[in-house]
Amino acid sequence: GNAPPGVDPEAFAWFQAVDADHSGFISVKELKQALVNNNWSSFNDETCLLMINMFDKTRSGRIDVYGFSALLRFIQQWKSLFQQYDRDQSGSISFSELQQAFSQMGYNLSPQFSQLLLARYAQRSPNPNPSIQLDRFIHICMQLQSLTDAFREKDTAMVGNVRLGYEDFLTMVVTRML
């Protein structure tokens, strides 16, 4: 069949291939099977869920062809950014590349915090120099942006500090992370 209005024919063809059960929707499982990193590893479950939720207008846990088309554009933009920060063209982002990416994106984060993110999101391997793949880069950046937005809502004076109660903090994190 032909692509619906406003949907790129290539995205429509890929949607049909990814929609393994022919339901007219893409689930987290189907999306995970369709997306791979530069090292051919599948995208992480958490990242797929985060992206599905971002483009799931009906809160059904799956996306239609329009959501999938928007998701592909979103991933392509992140992939371009990822390649820009992957200075050594290794297919993954190292600590120094991550630090530089954060700085260029306007985040003033300490090396210790970047190291913490790298330790949390790098693939488990014996490599003494951990790095992150595209899926984890997207995941980190989406969460940083979401939490930064939540912080800015509380930091109305834009001073970089807020006073929060414990439950306010938890509410802010839980509503932005899920």
Solvent accessible surface area in square Angstrom, and as a share of the most:
residue,aa,sasa,rsa
1,G,104,1.00
2,N,143,0.73
3,A,31,0.24
4,P,32,0.20
5,P,118,0.74
6,G,80,0.77
7,V,9,0.05
8,D,75,0.39
9,P,96,0.61
10,E,136,0.61
11,A,9,0.07
12,F,28,0.12
13,A,58,0.45
14,W,93,0.33
15,F,12,0.05
16,Q,83,0.37
17,A,76,0.59
18,V,13,0.07
19,D,7,0.04
20,A,66,0.51
21,D,97,0.50
22,H,153,0.68
23,S,51,0.33
24,G,35,0.34
25,F,64,0.27
26,I,0,0.00
27,S,39,0.25
28,V,36,0.20
29,K,142,0.60
30,E,14,0.06
31,L,0,0.00
32,K,62,0.26
33,Q,124,0.55
34,A,24,0.18
35,L,9,0.05
36,V,68,0.39
37,N,6,0.03
38,N,69,0.35
39,N,70,0.36
40,W,203,0.71
41,S,29,0.19
42,S,56,0.36
43,F,3,0.01
44,N,35,0.18
45,D,80,0.41
46,E,79,0.35
47,T,0,0.00
48,C,0,0.00
49,L,87,0.43
50,L,27,0.13
51,M,0,0.00
52,I,0,0.00
53,N,47,0.24
54,M,91,0.40
55,F,28,0.11
56,D,5,0.03
57,K,170,0.72
58,T,107,0.62
59,R,181,0.66
60,S,59,0.38
61,G,34,0.32
62,R,92,0.33
63,I,3,0.02
64,D,59,0.30
65,V,18,0.10
66,Y,111,0.42
67,G,9,0.09
68,F,1,0.00
69,S,4,0.02
70,A,25,0.19
71,L,0,0.00
72,L,30,0.15
73,R,138,0.50
74,F,26,0.11
75,I,16,0.08
76,Q,102,0.45
77,Q,127,0.56
78,W,43,0.15
79,K,67,0.28
80,S,60,0.39
81,L,51,0.25
82,F,1,0.01
83,Q,85,0.38
84,Q,99,0.44
85,Y,8,0.03
86,D,6,0.03
87,R,107,0.39
88,D,95,0.49
89,Q,133,0.59
90,S,72,0.47
91,G,12,0.11
92,S,15,0.09
93,I,0,0.00
94,S,36,0.23
95,F,66,0.27
96,S,76,0.49
97,E,11,0.05
98,L,0,0.00
99,Q,46,0.20
100,Q,80,0.36
101,A,0,0.00
102,F,3,0.01
103,S,74,0.48
104,Q,96,0.43
105,M,55,0.25
106,G,66,0.63
107,Y,36,0.14
108,N,154,0.79
109,L,47,0.24
110,S,51,0.33
111,P,70,0.44
112,Q,133,0.59
113,F,74,0.31
114,S,0,0.00
115,Q,78,0.35
116,L,110,0.55
117,L,22,0.11
118,L,0,0.00
119,A,56,0.43
120,R,114,0.41
121,Y,13,0.05
122,A,8,0.06
123,Q,88,0.39
124,R,190,0.69
125,S,67,0.43
126,P,138,0.87
127,N,81,0.42
128,P,118,0.74
129,N,110,0.56
130,P,46,0.29
131,S,31,0.20
132,I,0,0.00
133,Q,17,0.08
134,L,8,0.04
135,D,6,0.03
136,R,41,0.15
137,F,0,0.00
138,I,0,0.00
139,H,6,0.03
140,I,2,0.01
141,C,3,0.02
142,M,26,0.12
143,Q,21,0.10
144,L,22,0.11
145,Q,82,0.36
146,S,26,0.17
147,L,49,0.24
148,T,28,0.16
149,D,50,0.26
150,A,3,0.02
151,F,64,0.27
152,R,126,0.46
153,E,114,0.51
154,K,100,0.42
155,D,8,0.04
156,T,119,0.69
157,A,76,0.59
158,M,129,0.58
159,V,101,0.58
160,G,49,0.47
161,N,113,0.58
162,V,44,0.25
163,R,237,0.87
164,L,54,0.27
165,G,41,0.39
166,Y,163,0.62
167,E,134,0.60
168,D,75,0.39
169,F,93,0.39
170,L,68,0.34
171,T,75,0.44
172,M,23,0.10
173,V,38,0.22
174,V,77,0.44
175,T,91,0.53
176,R,66,0.24
177,M,60,0.27
178,L,155,0.77
